[in-house]
Amino acid sequence: MERDQPFLHMNGGKGEMSYANNSSIQRQMMLKAKFILEETITRLYRDSSPTCMKVADLGCSVGSNTLLVISNIINIVHTTCTLLNRDPPTFQFYLNDLFGNDFNTTIKLLPDFYTKLLQYKEHDSCFINVTPGSFYGRLFPSNSINLFHSSNGLHWLSQDPLLGCKDVASLNKGHCHIVSTSPPEVHKTYLKQYQQDFKLFLKSRSEELVPGGAMVLMHLGYHETPRRTSWEIVSLILNDMLLEGLIEEAKLEWFNIPVYEPTVEEVKNVIEEEESVFLERLEVVISGWDEGLNIEGGDGENVRAEIISKHARAALEPLLSEKFDAEVINEVFVRFQNKILQIMKVGKLESATFIMSITKKA
């Protein structure tokens, strides 16, 4: 099974279409999840008092959001230690993503980050390392990590779920993801891949966590709203372009977006099957696709549609580039922006995020 596909990464660098400059929606979700991070760390410190707090951010991607996670955790731990009258620990952070991730852009932000850290806390008590590799498998020694954090990564699958399923793929011909007309077999195949991946993720993390260690996971999901996703919109656009003769059928064949957004029940079932961990809490947060965007002046709907399109492009362009040239990709996101604008005029664009706190069983 191919678990480190080099094209599964966000747009690197600091350009107009980079993830670093198009991830404010993800940042907003991190802020919304902070209360569960606080609750989890408080519980962890009541049961133990590590002198070195080892934290891994899985699927850290690129840019300042990664450093926001580190800052939040340091601040929460210091506050917790003060309340419990304990000495603050040394911190060891591991930034993890696939080998194709642009770690360099994040690393270049560290000097300023350390300078700011030094203003109110000890710089030499925080150490940051890069740990590349797929989180669908082992990354760290057994019993070595106190806390795992992962935001907006677990909906990405380890591989194309239809790879090797010729009969199922033919049923979804002309589409590269689950759409409203996809037969049940396509959905079941995606779900099966998700279940295998998430179970392996949980098993690997439980082996790496210290006794009493914890995880805080943020995970795109499906919850009581029409299943409208950016992945489906891109699939429908590519299908239109195929019918219009703008792309070759051979390029769309065997191209599938390896993403699955599960239901709460599907998530809970996998956690229950992996008996080494326990679900402490799961909250569902419904957010607008344009929530947290800073819109000033001009045509608000047009600007929102443009920013949403840039966010989607930052995530999907490397994957699309494996099959399609720049001209096709530009056209895809022109149409994507127009489609978003159409939807916004008649209804809401919302998505669900599952925020989970999970602990390792004794």
Secondary structure as UniProt FT lines:
FT   TURN            6..7
FT   TURN            16..17
FT   TURN            20..21
FT   HELIX           24..32
FT   HELIX           34..47
FT   STRAND          52..58
FT   HELIX           64..83
FT   TURN            84..85
FT   STRAND          90..96
FT   TURN            99..100
FT   HELIX           103..107
FT   TURN            108..109
FT   HELIX           110..120
FT   HELIX           123..125
FT   STRAND          126..130
FT   TURN            142..143
FT   STRAND          145..151
FT   TURN            154..155
FT   TURN            161..164
FT   HELIX           166..171
FT   TURN            172..174
FT   TURN            180..181
FT   HELIX           184..208
FT   STRAND          209..221
FT   HELIX           230..243
FT   TURN            244..245
FT   HELIX           249..252
FT   TURN            253..254
FT   HELIX           264..273
FT   TURN            275..276
FT   STRAND          277..288
FT   TURN            289..292
FT   HELIX           300..320
FT   TURN            321..323
FT   HELIX           326..346
FT   STRAND          350..360
//
